[in-house]
């Protein structure tokens, strides 16, 4: 099975430009950047409720606590919200404020309360990347790009494993796409 493509910053910018032309630009931007800025799985993003992301005062939380039923493997976990993701979610919530904390965070045209399923969201991203002409990209590209970018910046594999919520460090290592920039940086350490 082929690994999902990790996106370059230029490719991500291209996808965001294409999203900005769409009917649901704010939603699609927030969903995409949630994948790329948090490393969450597409099913986890699809499962997000307003109550997972918004605190009692209506502010975006700094940590998203995923329940076991929202995750792969049935083990809950914490997703840390970076400043970049916090800003994106805050912008999204300005456009689509919470009316019921038990509603899905990311609406669909068919049912605003129920939102996307993991499968429909994966298909949504598949078609988005195809329209953008990015071969090999999928809903899993956000997670792989997140892990690879952090590895490129020198974040240790144990921290990456924890952020990815992988049981095995070997699983995390498979996600890291070694590139020329990483190799050049490494040889300069000699």
TORPA-4810 file (N, C-alpha, C, O; in nm, 3 decimals):
<nodes>
NODE_1_0.084_-0.118_0.000_0.000_0.000_0.000_0.089_0.125_0.000_0.186_0.133_0.075_X
NODE_2_0.055_0.220_-0.082_0.132_0.343_-0.096_0.100_0.440_0.018_-0.015_0.457_0.057_X
NODE_3_0.204_0.502_0.071_0.186_0.602_0.176_0.123_0.727_0.118_0.147_0.761_0.002_X
NODE_4_0.042_0.796_0.195_-0.013_0.925_0.152_0.100_1.025_0.136_0.197_1.023_0.212_X
NODE_5_0.088_1.109_0.039_0.190_1.209_0.009_0.197_1.313_0.121_0.095_1.357_0.173_X
NODE_6_0.319_1.353_0.156_0.336_1.469_0.244_0.338_1.591_0.152_0.400_1.588_0.045_X
NODE_7_0.272_1.696_0.193_0.262_1.815_0.109_0.371_1.916_0.144_0.408_1.932_0.261_X
NODE_8_0.422_1.982_0.043_0.516_2.092_0.064_0.434_2.214_0.104_0.312_2.216_0.088_X
NODE_9_0.500_2.315_0.155_0.428_2.438_0.192_0.366_2.502_0.068_0.259_2.562_0.077_X
NODE_10_0.432_2.490_-0.046_0.378_2.544_-0.172_0.250_2.470_-0.212_0.153_2.532_-0.255_X
NODE_11_0.250_2.337_-0.199_0.130_2.259_-0.232_0.016_2.291_-0.136_-0.099_2.304_-0.179_X
NODE_12_0.046_2.304_-0.007_-0.058_2.338_0.090_-0.116_2.476_0.058_-0.238_2.496_0.066_X
NODE_13_-0.030_2.569_0.023_-0.077_2.704_-0.013_-0.169_2.696_-0.135_-0.272_2.764_-0.140_X
NODE_14_-0.134_2.615_-0.233_-0.217_2.597_-0.353_-0.355_2.542_-0.316_-0.456_2.590_-0.366_X
NODE_15_-0.358_2.443_-0.228_-0.486_2.384_-0.185_-0.570_2.489_-0.113_-0.690_2.499_-0.136_X
NODE_16_-0.506_2.568_-0.027_-0.580_2.673_0.046_-0.634_2.779_-0.050_-0.743_2.832_-0.028_X
NODE_17_-0.559_2.810_-0.154_-0.608_2.905_-0.255_-0.731_2.849_-0.326_-0.827_2.922_-0.349_X
NODE_18_-0.728_2.721_-0.360_-0.844_2.658_-0.425_-0.964_2.655_-0.331_-1.077_2.679_-0.373_X
NODE_19_-0.939_2.626_-0.204_-1.047_2.626_-0.105_-1.113_2.763_-0.096_-1.235_2.774_-0.084_X
NODE_20_-1.031_2.868_-0.100_-1.084_3.005_-0.084_-1.185_3.041_-0.194_-1.262_3.135_-0.177_X
NODE_21_-1.184_2.969_-0.304_-1.276_2.996_-0.415_-1.409_2.922_-0.399_-1.503_2.947_-0.475_X
NODE_22_-1.418_2.833_-0.302_-1.536_2.748_-0.286_-1.646_2.809_-0.201_-1.626_2.910_-0.133_X
NODE_23_-1.761_2.745_-0.208_-1.880_2.787_-0.134_-1.861_2.775_0.017_-1.912_2.858_0.093_X
NODE_24_-1.790_2.673_0.060_-1.772_2.646_0.202_-1.626_2.668_0.243_-1.566_2.584_0.310_X
NODE_25_-1.571_2.780_0.201_-1.428_2.808_0.218_-1.384_2.807_0.363_-1.282_2.746_0.396_X
NODE_26_-1.457_2.872_0.451_-1.415_2.878_0.592_-1.415_2.739_0.655_-1.323_2.703_0.727_X
NODE_27_-1.520_2.663_0.627_-1.528_2.527_0.682_-1.416_2.440_0.627_-1.347_2.372_0.703_X
NODE_28_-1.398_2.441_0.495_-1.299_2.354_0.433_-1.158_2.391_0.477_-1.074_2.304_0.497_X
NODE_29_-1.131_2.519_0.492_-1.001_2.565_0.540_-0.977_2.515_0.682_-0.870_2.462_0.713_X
NODE_30_-1.076_2.531_0.768_-1.061_2.489_0.908_-1.042_2.337_0.918_-0.960_2.290_0.997_X
NODE_31_-1.117_2.261_0.838_-1.102_2.115_0.841_-0.963_2.073_0.794_-0.897_1.992_0.858_X
NODE_32_-0.919_2.131_0.682_-0.788_2.095_0.628_-0.676_2.130_0.727_-0.588_2.048_0.753_X
NODE_33_-0.681_2.251_0.780_-0.573_2.293_0.870_-0.579_2.223_1.005_-0.478_2.214_1.074_X
NODE_34_-0.695_2.173_1.043_-0.702_2.090_1.164_-0.620_1.964_1.142_-0.549_1.920_1.232_X
NODE_35_-0.630_1.904_1.024_-0.547_1.787_0.992_-0.399_1.822_0.993_-0.318_1.751_1.054_X
NODE_36_-0.362_1.931_0.926_-0.222_1.966_0.906_-0.157_2.027_1.030_-0.036_2.014_1.048_X
NODE_37_-0.233_2.092_1.116_-0.176_2.157_1.234_-0.188_2.074_1.361_-0.126_2.108_1.462_X
NODE_38_-0.265_1.966_1.358_-0.281_1.885_1.480_-0.234_1.741_1.462_-0.203_1.673_1.560_X
NODE_39_-0.229_1.694_1.337_-0.193_1.555_1.313_-0.307_1.459_1.343_-0.284_1.338_1.352_X
NODE_40_-0.427_1.511_1.358_-0.542_1.423_1.385_-0.573_1.338_1.263_-0.543_1.375_1.149_X
NODE_41_-0.633_1.225_1.287_-0.683_1.138_1.181_-0.814_1.198_1.127_-0.883_1.271_1.197_X
NODE_42_-0.846_1.166_1.001_-0.967_1.221_0.940_-1.093_1.181_1.018_-1.185_1.261_1.031_X
NODE_43_-1.097_1.059_1.069_-1.212_1.016_1.149_-1.226_1.094_1.278_-1.338_1.117_1.325_X
NODE_44_-1.114_1.134_1.335_-1.118_1.214_1.458_-1.170_1.355_1.429_-1.246_1.410_1.508_X
NODE_45_-1.127_1.412_1.316_-1.176_1.544_1.278_-1.326_1.537_1.251_-1.402_1.624_1.292_X
NODE_46_-1.368_1.432_1.181_-1.511_1.415_1.151_-1.593_1.398_1.280_-1.709_1.439_1.285_X
NODE_47_-1.534_1.338_1.381_-1.606_1.310_1.506_-1.611_1.429_1.602_-1.684_1.425_1.702_X
NODE_48_-1.536_1.535_1.574_-1.532_1.648_1.666_-1.670_1.713_1.686_-1.743_1.739_1.590_X
NODE_49_-1.701_1.737_1.811_-1.821_1.812_1.847_-1.779_1.952_1.891_-1.663_1.974_1.927_X
NODE_50_-1.871_2.044_1.888_-1.840_2.177_1.942_-1.789_2.167_2.085_-1.697_2.239_2.123_X
NODE_51_-1.849_2.078_2.165_-1.809_2.065_2.306_-1.664_2.018_2.321_-1.603_2.042_2.425_X
NODE_52_-1.608_1.953_2.220_-1.468_1.909_2.224_-1.373_2.026_2.207_-1.260_2.024_2.257_X
NODE_53_-1.418_2.129_2.135_-1.330_2.237_2.092_-1.356_2.368_2.165_-1.265_2.450_2.178_X
NODE_54_-1.479_2.388_2.214_-1.517_2.515_2.275_-1.540_2.496_2.425_-1.609_2.403_2.466_X
NODE_55_-1.481_2.585_2.506_-1.500_2.576_2.651_-1.633_2.642_2.692_-1.710_2.687_2.606_X
NODE_56_-1.659_2.646_2.821_-1.786_2.700_2.873_-1.808_2.847_2.837_-1.923_2.891_2.823_X
NODE_57_-1.700_2.923_2.821_-1.713_3.065_2.788_-1.716_3.091_2.637_-1.722_3.206_2.593_X
NODE_58_-1.712_2.983_2.557_-1.719_2.997_2.413_-1.585_3.014_2.345_-1.579_3.039_2.224_X
NODE_59_-1.476_3.001_2.421_-1.341_3.014_2.365_-1.288_2.879_2.318_-1.328_2.774_2.368_X
NODE_60_-1.198_2.883_2.219_-1.135_2.761_2.170_-1.040_2.708_2.277_-0.959_2.783_2.332_X
NODE_61_-1.051_2.581_2.306_-0.967_2.517_2.407_-0.823_2.504_2.358_-0.798_2.503_2.237_X
NODE_62_-0.729_2.494_2.450_-0.588_2.472_2.418_-0.556_2.323_2.402_-0.453_2.286_2.347_X
NODE_63_-0.646_2.240_2.450_-0.632_2.095_2.437_-0.767_2.036_2.402_-0.869_2.072_2.460_X
NODE_64_-0.767_1.945_2.307_-0.889_1.873_2.271_-0.877_1.732_2.328_-0.783_1.659_2.295_X
NODE_65_-0.971_1.696_2.412_-0.971_1.563_2.471_-1.062_1.474_2.387_-1.183_1.492_2.382_X
NODE_66_-1.000_1.378_2.319_-1.075_1.284_2.237_-1.117_1.165_2.321_-1.036_1.105_2.391_X
NODE_67_-1.245_1.132_2.313_-1.297_1.014_2.382_-1.259_0.889_2.303_-1.230_0.896_2.184_X
NODE_68_-1.261_0.775_2.370_-1.223_0.648_2.306_-1.303_0.623_2.179_-1.247_0.574_2.080_X
NODE_69_-1.431_0.655_2.178_-1.514_0.628_2.061_-1.484_0.722_1.943_-1.534_0.700_1.833_X
NODE_70_-1.404_0.825_1.965_-1.368_0.917_1.859_-1.236_0.880_1.791_-1.199_0.941_1.691_X
NODE_71_-1.164_0.783_1.845_-1.028_0.755_1.798_-1.015_0.616_1.736_-1.099_0.528_1.756_X
NODE_72_-0.908_0.601_1.661_-0.871_0.470_1.609_-0.817_0.387_1.726_-0.738_0.438_1.806_X
NODE_73_-0.857_0.265_1.736_-0.808_0.179_1.843_-0.884_0.192_1.973_-0.855_0.120_2.068_X
NODE_74_-0.981_0.283_1.979_-1.065_0.295_2.096_-0.994_0.341_2.222_-1.035_0.307_2.333_X
NODE_75_-0.887_0.421_2.205_-0.816_0.476_2.320_-0.822_0.629_2.309_-0.777_0.686_2.210_X
NODE_76_-0.877_0.693_2.410_-0.887_0.838_2.409_-0.749_0.902_2.414_-0.648_0.834_2.435_X
NODE_77_-0.746_1.031_2.395_-0.618_1.101_2.398_-0.635_1.251_2.394_-0.746_1.303_2.379_X
NODE_78_-0.523_1.318_2.407_-0.520_1.465_2.406_-0.456_1.512_2.276_-0.353_1.461_2.234_X
NODE_79_-0.520_1.610_2.214_-0.464_1.678_2.097_-0.434_1.821_2.141_-0.524_1.893_2.186_X
NODE_80_-0.309_1.861_2.128_-0.269_1.995_2.168_-0.299_2.092_2.053_-0.268_2.065_1.937_X
NODE_81_-0.359_2.205_2.088_-0.398_2.305_1.989_-0.290_2.412_1.983_-0.272_2.488_2.078_X
NODE_82_-0.220_2.417_1.870_-0.115_2.518_1.851_-0.178_2.655_1.834_-0.299_2.666_1.813_X
NODE_83_-0.098_2.758_1.842_-0.148_2.895_1.820_-0.207_2.910_1.681_-0.310_2.976_1.663_X
NODE_84_-0.142_2.849_1.581_-0.194_2.855_1.443_-0.331_2.790_1.432_-0.423_2.847_1.373_X
NODE_85_-0.345_2.670_1.489_-0.473_2.601_1.483_-0.578_2.677_1.565_-0.693_2.687_1.524_X
NODE_86_-0.538_2.730_1.679_-0.630_2.807_1.763_-0.690_2.923_1.683_-0.810_2.947_1.688_X
NODE_87_-0.606_2.993_1.609_-0.651_3.106_1.526_-0.749_3.059_1.419_-0.852_3.121_1.397_X
NODE_88_-0.716_2.949_1.352_-0.804_2.897_1.246_-0.939_2.855_1.302_-1.043_2.886_1.242_X
NODE_89_-0.939_2.787_1.414_-1.065_2.744_1.475_-1.146_2.863_1.524_-1.269_2.865_1.512_X
NODE_90_-1.078_2.962_1.577_-1.145_3.084_1.623_-1.212_3.156_1.506_-1.326_3.202_1.517_X
NODE_91_-1.142_3.165_1.393_-1.198_3.227_1.273_-1.319_3.148_1.223_-1.420_3.207_1.183_X
NODE_92_-1.309_3.018_1.225_-1.420_2.932_1.183_-1.542_2.955_1.274_-1.654_2.968_1.226_X
NODE_93_-1.518_2.960_1.404_-1.628_2.976_1.499_-1.694_3.114_1.490_-1.811_3.129_1.526_X
NODE_94_-1.621_3.215_1.442_-1.684_3.345_1.419_-1.788_3.333_1.309_-1.896_3.393_1.317_X
NODE_95_-1.755_3.256_1.206_-1.847_3.238_1.093_-1.959_3.139_1.126_-2.072_3.155_1.080_X
NODE_96_-1.927_3.037_1.206_-2.024_2.932_1.239_-2.025_2.911_1.390_-1.972_2.811_1.440_X
NODE_97_-2.085_3.004_1.462_-2.086_2.994_1.609_-2.165_2.872_1.659_-2.254_2.821_1.592_X
NODE_98_-2.129_2.831_1.776_-2.192_2.715_1.839_-2.337_2.747_1.876_-2.363_2.843_1.949_X
NODE_99_-2.430_2.665_1.826_-2.570_2.679_1.867_-2.611_2.563_1.957_-2.707_2.573_2.033_X
NODE_100_-2.536_2.453_1.948_-2.561_2.337_2.032_-2.428_2.264_2.046_-2.372_2.219_1.946_X
NODE_101_-2.378_2.252_2.167_-2.246_2.192_2.188_-2.238_2.045_2.150_-2.129_1.989_2.139_X
NODE_102_-2.353_1.981_2.131_-2.352_1.839_2.092_-2.357_1.821_1.941_-2.358_1.708_1.892_X
NODE_103_-2.361_1.931_1.866_-2.354_1.923_1.720_-2.211_1.898_1.677_-2.117_1.935_1.747_X
NODE_104_-2.196_1.836_1.561_-2.064_1.818_1.503_-2.005_1.956_1.473_-2.078_2.049_1.436_X
NODE_105_-1.874_1.969_1.489_-1.806_2.096_1.465_-1.814_2.134_1.318_-1.837_2.251_1.285_X
NODE_106_-1.794_2.038_1.229_-1.792_2.066_1.086_-1.919_2.014_1.020_-1.941_1.893_1.008_X
NODE_107_-2.002_2.106_0.978_-2.132_2.078_0.920_-2.122_2.022_0.778_-2.019_2.034_0.712_X
NODE_108_-2.231_1.961_0.733_-2.250_1.929_0.592_-2.378_1.998_0.548_-2.459_2.039_0.631_X
NODE_109_-2.397_2.009_0.417_-2.517_2.073_0.367_-2.641_1.990_0.402_-2.748_2.045_0.427_X
NODE_110_-2.626_1.857_0.405_-2.739_1.769_0.430_-2.788_1.775_0.575_-2.908_1.774_0.600_X
NODE_111_-2.693_1.782_0.669_-2.733_1.779_0.809_-2.630_1.852_0.894_-2.522_1.800_0.922_X
NODE_112_-2.664_1.973_0.933_-2.570_2.056_1.010_-2.537_1.996_1.146_-2.426_2.012_1.195_X
NODE_113_-2.631_1.928_1.207_-2.608_1.871_1.340_-2.521_1.746_1.334_-2.436_1.725_1.420_X
NODE_114_-2.542_1.663_1.232_-2.473_1.534_1.225_-2.335_1.545_1.160_-2.244_1.470_1.197_X
NODE_115_-2.318_1.634_1.066_-2.188_1.657_1.005_-2.136_1.540_0.923_-2.211_1.452_0.882_X
NODE_116_-2.005_1.543_0.899_-1.937_1.442_0.818_-1.919_1.312_0.894_-1.912_1.310_1.017_X
NODE_117_-1.912_1.203_0.819_-1.861_1.077_0.872_-1.714_1.072_0.833_-1.668_1.154_0.753_X
NODE_118_-1.640_0.977_0.887_-1.499_0.962_0.849_-1.488_0.937_0.699_-1.400_0.993_0.634_X
NODE_119_-1.576_0.853_0.646_-1.570_0.820_0.504_-1.605_0.940_0.415_-1.534_0.966_0.318_X
NODE_120_-1.711_1.012_0.447_-1.748_1.126_0.363_-1.642_1.235_0.368_-1.620_1.304_0.269_X
NODE_121_-1.578_1.252_0.484_-1.472_1.354_0.494_-1.348_1.310_0.416_-1.283_1.392_0.352_X
NODE_122_-1.314_1.183_0.422_-1.201_1.131_0.344_-1.228_1.151_0.195_-1.138_1.191_0.120_X
NODE_123_-1.350_1.123_0.152_-1.386_1.144_0.011_-1.381_1.292_-0.026_-1.340_1.327_-0.137_X
NODE_124_-1.423_1.377_0.064_-1.419_1.522_0.042_-1.275_1.567_0.015_-1.251_1.643_-0.079_X
NODE_125_-1.182_1.521_0.094_-1.041_1.558_0.075_-0.982_1.493_-0.050_-0.902_1.554_-0.120_X
NODE_126_-1.022_1.370_-0.079_-0.975_1.302_-0.200_-1.008_1.387_-0.323_-0.922_1.411_-0.408_X
NODE_127_-1.134_1.433_-0.332_-1.176_1.513_-0.447_-1.111_1.651_-0.446_-1.079_1.705_-0.553_X
NODE_128_-1.090_1.707_-0.331_-1.021_1.837_-0.322_-0.879_1.827_-0.377_-0.838_1.910_-0.458_X
NODE_129_-0.804_1.727_-0.334_-0.667_1.712_-0.381_-0.662_1.680_-0.531_-0.572_1.725_-0.601_X
NODE_130_-0.759_1.604_-0.580_-0.766_1.577_-0.725_-0.789_1.705_-0.802_-0.723_1.730_-0.904_X
NODE_131_-0.883_1.788_-0.755_-0.908_1.917_-0.822_-0.784_2.004_-0.824_-0.763_2.081_-0.917_X
NODE_132_-0.702_1.991_-0.721_-0.580_2.071_-0.711_-0.463_2.010_-0.790_-0.358_2.071_-0.802_X
NODE_133_-0.483_1.891_-0.842_-0.378_1.826_-0.922_-0.263_1.771_-0.839_-0.151_1.760_-0.889_X
NODE_134_-0.290_1.738_-0.713_-0.184_1.685_-0.626_-0.199_1.534_-0.616_-0.281_1.483_-0.539_X
NODE_135_-0.120_1.465_-0.694_-0.125_1.320_-0.702_-0.070_1.257_-0.574_0.033_1.300_-0.521_X
NODE_136_-0.139_1.155_-0.526_-0.093_1.080_-0.409_-0.137_1.139_-0.276_-0.114_1.079_-0.172_X
NODE_137_-0.200_1.258_-0.279_-0.246_1.320_-0.154_-0.381_1.260_-0.115_-0.463_1.225_-0.200_X
NODE_138_-0.402_1.250_0.015_-0.529_1.199_0.069_-0.555_1.266_0.203_-0.479_1.351_0.248_X
NODE_139_-0.662_1.225_0.266_-0.694_1.278_0.399_-0.584_1.247_0.500_-0.573_1.314_0.602_X
NODE_140_-0.504_1.146_0.472_-0.395_1.109_0.563_-0.270_1.195_0.542_-0.177_1.191_0.623_X
NODE_141_-0.269_1.273_0.436_-0.154_1.360_0.407_-0.132_1.463_0.518_-0.017_1.498_0.548_X
NODE_142_-0.238_1.511_0.577_-0.223_1.609_0.686_-0.146_1.550_0.803_-0.055_1.615_0.856_X
NODE_143_-0.180_1.430_0.843_-0.114_1.363_0.955_0.033_1.335_0.923_0.121_1.359_1.005_X
NODE_144_0.059_1.285_0.802_0.198_1.257_0.762_0.279_1.386_0.751_0.395_1.390_0.793_X
NODE_145_0.220_1.490_0.696_0.291_1.618_0.682_0.320_1.677_0.821_0.430_1.728_0.844_X
NODE_146_0.224_1.670_0.911_0.242_1.719_1.049_0.362_1.651_1.114_0.450_1.719_1.169_X
NODE_147_0.367_1.519_1.108_0.474_1.444_1.173_0.608_1.471_1.104_0.710_1.491_1.171_X
NODE_148_0.610_1.471_0.972_0.734_1.496_0.897_0.788_1.635_0.924_0.908_1.652_0.945_X
NODE_149_0.700_1.736_0.924_0.745_1.874_0.950_0.807_1.888_1.088_0.908_1.956_1.104_X
NODE_150_0.747_1.825_1.187_0.804_1.832_1.323_0.938_1.758_1.330_1.031_1.805_1.395_X
NODE_151_0.948_1.644_1.263_1.075_1.570_1.260_1.182_1.653_1.193_1.297_1.655_1.238_X
NODE_152_1.146_1.722_1.085_1.241_1.807_1.013_1.292_1.921_1.101_1.404_1.969_1.083_X
NODE_153_1.210_1.963_1.195_1.249_2.072_1.287_1.323_2.020_1.409_1.356_2.097_1.500_X
NODE_154_1.349_1.889_1.411_1.431_1.833_1.518_1.354_1.778_1.637_1.415_1.744_1.738_X
NODE_155_1.222_1.768_1.628_1.144_1.711_1.738_1.173_1.562_1.745_1.170_1.492_1.644_X
NODE_156_1.203_1.515_1.864_1.239_1.375_1.885_1.125_1.280_1.857_1.008_1.315_1.869_X
NODE_157_1.161_1.157_1.819_1.062_1.058_1.779_0.969_1.019_1.894_0.853_0.985_1.871_X
NODE_158_1.018_1.024_2.017_0.930_0.993_2.132_0.820_1.098_2.148_0.706_1.064_2.179_X
NODE_159_0.855_1.224_2.128_0.754_1.331_2.135_0.657_1.315_2.019_0.536_1.331_2.036_X
NODE_160_0.710_1.284_1.900_0.624_1.262_1.784_0.527_1.147_1.809_0.410_1.155_1.775_X
NODE_161_0.577_1.040_1.867_0.494_0.924_1.898_0.379_0.965_1.990_0.264_0.924_1.970_X
NODE_162_0.409_1.045_2.089_0.307_1.090_2.184_0.205_1.182_2.116_0.084_1.168_2.137_X
NODE_163_0.254_1.275_2.035_0.163_1.367_1.965_0.073_1.292_1.866_-0.044_1.326_1.849_X
NODE_164_0.129_1.190_1.801_0.053_1.111_1.704_-0.038_1.009_1.772_-0.128_0.953_1.710_X
NODE_165_-0.013_0.987_1.902_-0.088_0.889_1.980_-0.074_0.749_1.922_-0.171_0.673_1.914_X
NODE_166_0.050_0.717_1.881_0.083_0.583_1.833_0.124_0.496_1.950_0.190_0.543_2.043_X
NODE_167_0.087_0.369_1.947_0.130_0.275_2.051_0.276_0.238_2.033_0.347_0.216_2.131_X
NODE_168_0.322_0.231_1.908_0.457_0.186_1.879_0.537_0.297_1.812_0.488_0.365_1.722_X
NODE_169_0.660_0.312_1.856_0.749_0.412_1.796_0.781_0.377_1.651_0.807_0.466_1.570_X
NODE_170_0.778_0.249_1.617_0.805_0.208_1.479_0.695_0.257_1.385_0.722_0.286_1.268_X
NODE_171_0.573_0.267_1.433_0.464_0.322_1.352_0.492_0.468_1.321_0.474_0.513_1.208_X
NODE_172_0.534_0.541_1.422_0.565_0.683_1.403_0.677_0.701_1.302_0.671_0.790_1.217_X
NODE_173_0.778_0.617_1.310_0.892_0.630_1.219_0.851_0.612_1.073_0.910_0.675_0.985_X
NODE_174_0.753_0.529_1.047_0.705_0.508_0.910_0.642_0.637_0.855_0.644_0.660_0.734_X
NODE_175_0.587_0.719_0.941_0.521_0.843_0.899_0.620_0.951_0.856_0.584_1.043_0.782_X
NODE_176_0.742_0.941_0.902_0.841_1.046_0.874_0.895_1.028_0.734_0.958_0.927_0.702_X
NODE_177_0.871_1.127_0.652_0.918_1.127_0.514_1.053_1.199_0.511_1.058_1.322_0.519_X
NODE_178_1.160_1.123_0.501_1.294_1.183_0.499_1.313_1.254_0.366_1.285_1.198_0.260_X
NODE_179_1.360_1.379_0.372_1.379_1.457_0.249_1.519_1.517_0.245_1.595_1.508_0.341_X
NODE_180_1.552_1.577_0.133_1.687_1.632_0.115_1.720_1.740_0.217_1.833_1.746_0.265_X
NODE_181_1.624_1.824_0.251_1.650_1.930_0.350_1.690_1.870_0.485_1.779_1.922_0.552_X
NODE_182_1.624_1.762_0.524_1.657_1.696_0.651_1.798_1.639_0.646_1.873_1.648_0.744_X
NODE_183_1.834_1.579_0.534_1.968_1.520_0.519_2.075_1.628_0.520_2.181_1.610_0.580_X
NODE_184_2.049_1.739_0.453_2.146_1.850_0.453_2.166_1.905_0.594_2.278_1.931_0.636_X
NODE_185_2.056_1.922_0.665_2.062_1.970_0.803_2.142_1.874_0.890_2.219_1.916_0.976_X
NODE_186_2.121_1.745_0.868_2.190_1.643_0.948_2.340_1.644_0.925_2.417_1.634_1.021_X
NODE_187_2.383_1.655_0.801_2.528_1.649_0.776_2.600_1.774_0.829_2.721_1.769_0.855_X
NODE_188_2.529_1.882_0.845_2.590_2.004_0.899_2.614_1.992_1.050_2.683_2.076_1.107_X
NODE_189_2.558_1.891_1.113_2.580_1.869_1.256_2.716_1.807_1.284_2.761_1.806_1.398_X
NODE_190_2.782_1.754_1.181_2.912_1.688_1.197_3.016_1.789_1.237_3.133_1.754_1.256_X
</nodes>
